[in-house]
């Protein structure tokens, strides 16, 4: 089980927007070059971010821009926007535990609430982190590379 890479790709998109937004047109082709993936994948993620109200896509000459200040966009917002987990459930349970087995018939009872608690804790932690932290961290790294 893994969270889809769409989440980290989307965070990469926002970092590129910050680092290159003043000097480059931010397009799916440009982003794909930085991320190392196909522009079609980037366009799908950008459409999800736009549908969630996190970015604006200006077709043609405009590129993309953030709809809100990065201090107002949390990692959770991005995570939810790109459908980072299937069916809104982080942990996928095996489909058919054997009801004839004492473990099989009881495993959901033992695990479902615990796994939901773990997912809720992770999502709560994601709400604490914003794109501003990502921006500031990237700026610090890039500044140290120059100096």
N, C-alpha and C positions, 0 to 999 in steps of 0.2 A: 504494500500500500504506500502510495506517495501522493502528496499534493501535486497537482498538475504543474508542469513547468510554466504554464501561462501566467502564474502568479509572479514568478521571478522575472519572466520576460517583460511583464507589465511594469514592474519596478525599474527594470533596465530602460524601458521606454521613457519613463518619467526622468530618470537620471540624464539620459541623452537630451531630453527637452531642455533641461536646466543648463547642462554644460555647453550645448551647441546651439540653443535656440536663438541667440543673438547673432550668430555668424553663419548659420546654415539653415536651409529649408529642411524641416524635419518631415521626411516622407517615409513611407514603408520601405522603399529601397535603401534609403540612408540608414534607417534603423536596422534593417536586415544585415547590412554590412557590419554594424557594431555587434549585433547579437549573434551573428553567425547562423542565421536561419533563412528560410524562404520568405520573401515579401508577402506572399499570400497568408502565411501564418500571422505575420505582423498585422496585416489588414484586418484579419478576424479579431485579433485581440484589441486593436484600436476601435473597431466597431462596438465591441463589448464595453470598452471604457467610455465611449461616447454615449451608448444607450444608458449607462449608469450615471451620466451627467458629470463625468470626471474630466473629459477632454472635449474640445471642439475640433472638428476636422474641416478645414477649408480646402475644398477640391481645387485642383489647378495650381495656382501659385501660392496658396496660403500655408500648407503644411498643417501641423497640429499645435494646439495650445491648451494649457490647463484651464478648466472652467472655474476653479476655485484656487485660492492661495494654498501652497503646499502645506502650510501649518494646519489647514482644515481637512486635509485628505489623509486618512489613516491607512495603515497596511490592511486593516480589516475591510475598508471600503474597496480597495483594489482587489483583495482576495474574493470578496463577494461579487464584484463586477465581472470577473473573468471566470466565474464558475469553477473555481479551483478544485472543488471536490464534487464527486458524482452524487446526485440526489440530496445535496446539502448534508451529507453524512461523511465524515472523515474516515470512519472505520467501516469497511465493507465486511459484513458477516458472511461466512460460508452459508450457502443456500439451504441445504437440507440436512441439518443434524438429525441423526437417527433417533426418533422418539422411543424406540425400544431400548435404547442405551440410557442408563441413568445419567451419564454426563451429557449425552446429546439432548435429552429432553429438558435439562436444567441449565444448560450453558447460557442461554439468553437471559434467564432470570438473574444469573450471577453477573453477567457482563454488561448488559445493555445500559443500565444507569451509570455504571462506572465509566464506560466509554463515552457516554454523553457528557459526563462531568469533565473528562479529559479534553474533549473537543471544546466545551464551553470555556475552560481555562485557557486553552490556546487562543481562542478567538478574543477573549478578554484581553490577553496580553497584546494581541495584534492591534487592538483599539488604542493602546497606550503609545504606539509608535506612529509617527507621521512622516510624510514625504520631506518635511523640513529637516528631519534628522538625516535622511538619506542625502539630501542636497548638501547639508553642512559637512557631513562626513566625506562626501566625494570632493568637495572643495578643499578640505584639509589635505586629503591624499594628493590631489593634483598640485596643490601649492607646495607640498613637501617634495614632490618629484621635480618641480622647477627650481626650488631653492636648495 
